[in-house]
Structures are given as structure tokens and as C-alpha cells.
């Protein structure tokens, strides 16, 4: 509904721009621009809200690992600083593509933070702990494009299963991304 209104406003703006004699239509321009801006701002706020929710999940994952490892304040700061800075950037961002970029960056930062925590809190040889290294598995990398048949699905699942089982045999925790 809103997008239809914005699409009509954009089309009218294009008509005005392409007109040989746009002078009589210029009075419409401000109102049309305001319609488009309003819809864009609504979409921007929706994307920002979604991105901030995902940011909270990333930060919660990192905090859970920090709590599990009983990490020091210094390590907590190192692990969370990049995520907090990225969250602030998303809160201030006015571009949907830039919000998407910052969210991708946050995903990478959360993985890096968890790796940092795992490395830093790795038990010393004398101490015994249930901490295992983490193996990140990207199922999409096992796909050769489209899965169009049952055979394609079986081949994909067999390859993924092999990778997951190898990670388990190596005594690692598996994170699917």
C-alpha cells in the first residue's frame, strides 16, 4: 500500500523530470518527494530494528560464552567492544545498504570474539575442562548450485554429514552458519 504510493510518486517525479515543459508541474515536486521520503524512512526504521535485534542476539551469544568461561573484565571488554561500536553505527545509519554491511560485519565480529574467548580461556595442560574448540561449518559451501533432484539432495547431505562427523571425531563443538 505504502510502497504503491511511493512508486506512483516516483513515477510522477520521473514524468516531471522527463517532461519538455515541466514548469507547471514543479509545484507537485515537494509533496511527491515527501511521500517517497516517508516510505523510505519507514523501511529504514524497519531494517534498523531488525538489524539491532540480530545485533542483540550476536552480543548475547558472545556474553553466554564469556559467562561460561568466567572471563575476566579485560577479555569481556575486548570481546564486546567491536560489537558495541557496530551497534552504535547501526543506530545512527541512514542507509539500508550500510545497515546490511554493518550487520555482516557484526556477524564476523561475533565469530572472532568467540574464537578469542576460546583461545584465551583454553585450559592449561594441568587443568582439565570440558572446553572444546569450535569448528564453524558453512553448509552452503557444500552445494554445487541448485539442488534439482533427490540425488542432488542426497549428495549434498552426505557431504555435509561427512564434514559434521569429522568435526565430532576431532572432539570439537560445531557451529552452523
C-alpha positions in Angstrom: 0.0 0.0 0.0 2.6 2.5 1.1 5.0 1.2 -1.5 2.4 1.6 -4.2 2.0 5.3 -3.2 5.8 5.7 -3.2 6.0 4.0 -6.6 3.4 6.3 -8.0 5.2 9.3 -6.6 8.5 8.2 -8.1 6.8 7.6 -11.5 5.3 11.1 -11.3 8.7 12.6 -10.5 10.2 10.8 -13.5 7.4 12.2 -15.7 8.1 15.7 -14.4 11.9 15.3 -14.9 11.4 13.9 -18.5 8.8 16.5 -19.5 9.7 19.0 -22.1 7.8 21.7 -20.2 7.8 20.8 -16.5 7.3 24.3 -15.2 3.6 23.9 -14.4 4.2 20.6 -12.6 7.1 21.8 -10.3 4.7 22.7 -7.5 4.0 18.9 -7.1 7.6 18.0 -6.6 7.8 18.8 -2.8 4.8 16.7 -2.0 6.0 13.8 -4.1 9.4 13.9 -2.5 7.9 13.9 1.0 5.8 10.8 0.1 8.9 8.9 -1.1 10.9 10.0 1.9 8.2 8.9 4.3 8.1 5.4 2.8 11.9 5.2 2.7 12.2 6.3 6.4 9.6 3.6 7.4 11.6 0.9 5.5 14.9 2.2 7.0 13.5 2.1 10.6 12.2 -1.5 10.0 15.6 -2.6 8.7 17.4 -0.9 11.6 15.1 -2.5 14.1 15.7 -6.0 12.6 19.4 -5.4 12.5 19.5 -4.2 16.1 17.6 -7.4 17.1 20.2 -9.5 15.3 23.0 -7.5 17.0 21.5 -8.3 20.4 21.5 -12.0 19.5 25.1 -11.8 18.5 26.0 -10.0 21.7 24.0 -12.5 23.8 25.9 -15.4 22.2 29.2 -13.8 23.0 28.1 -12.9 26.5 27.0 -16.5 27.1 30.4 -17.8 26.1 32.1 -15.2 28.3 29.9 -16.3 31.3 30.5 -20.0 30.6 34.3 -19.4 30.6 34.1 -17.0 33.6 36.1 -14.5 31.5 37.9 -11.5 33.0 36.7 -8.0 32.6 39.5 -7.3 30.2 38.5 -10.2 28.0 34.9 -9.1 28.1 35.9 -5.7 27.0 38.0 -7.0 24.1 35.3 -9.4 23.0 32.4 -6.9 23.1 33.9 -3.6 22.1 33.7 -4.2 18.3 30.1 -5.4 18.6 29.1 -2.4 20.7 30.7 0.0 18.2 29.0 -1.7 15.3 25.6 -1.5 17.2 26.1 2.3 17.6 26.9 2.7 13.9 23.7 0.8 13.0 21.7 3.0 15.4 22.9 6.1 13.5 23.0 4.8 10.0 20.7 6.4 7.4 21.4 3.9 4.5 19.8 0.5 4.2 22.8 -1.0 2.3 25.2 0.3 5.0 23.0 -1.2 7.7 23.3 -4.6 5.9 27.0 -4.1 5.7 27.4 -3.3 9.4 25.3 -6.4 10.2 27.5 -8.7 8.2 30.5 -7.1 9.9 28.8 -7.8 13.3 28.4 -11.4 12.4 32.1 -11.7 11.6 33.0 -9.8 14.8 30.9 -12.2 16.9 32.7 -15.2 15.4 36.0 -13.5 16.0 35.1 -12.7 19.6 34.1 -16.3 20.3 37.3 -17.5 18.8 39.3 -15.0 21.0 37.4 -16.2 24.1 38.1 -19.9 23.3 41.8 -19.2 22.7 42.2 -17.1 25.8 40.3 -19.4 28.1 41.7 -22.6 26.7 42.5 -24.7 29.7 46.2 -25.1 30.7 47.6 -28.6 30.3 47.4 -29.3 34.1 43.8 -28.3 34.3 41.0 -30.4 32.9 38.0 -28.8 31.4 35.2 -29.6 29.1 36.0 -26.7 26.8 36.3 -27.8 23.2 37.5 -25.9 20.2 34.8 -24.7 17.9 34.5 -25.7 14.3 32.4 -23.4 12.1 30.6 -25.3 9.3 29.1 -23.4 6.3 26.6 -25.8 4.7 26.3 -23.6 1.6 29.9 -24.3 0.6 29.0 -27.9 0.0 26.3 -27.1 -2.5 27.2 -27.1 -6.2 24.5 -24.7 -7.1 20.9 -25.7 -7.3 19.5 -28.9 -5.8 17.2 -30.2 -8.5 16.7 -33.8 -7.8 16.6 -36.3 -4.9 20.1 -37.4 -5.9 21.4 -33.8 -5.6 19.9 -33.5 -2.1 21.4 -36.9 -1.1 24.8 -35.9 -2.3 24.7 -32.6 -0.5 23.5 -34.2 2.7 26.1 -36.9 2.5 28.9 -34.3 2.1 27.6 -32.2 4.9 27.2 -35.3 7.2 30.8 -36.3 6.4 32.0 -32.8 7.4 30.0 -32.8 10.6 31.1 -36.3 11.7 34.7 -35.4 11.0 34.4 -32.4 13.3 32.8 -34.5 16.0 35.6 -37.1 15.7 38.1 -34.3 16.2 36.4 -33.6 19.5 35.1 -30.1 18.6 31.9 -28.2 19.1 30.1 -27.4 15.8 28.6 -24.0 14.9 26.4 -24.0 11.8 26.3 -20.8 9.8 
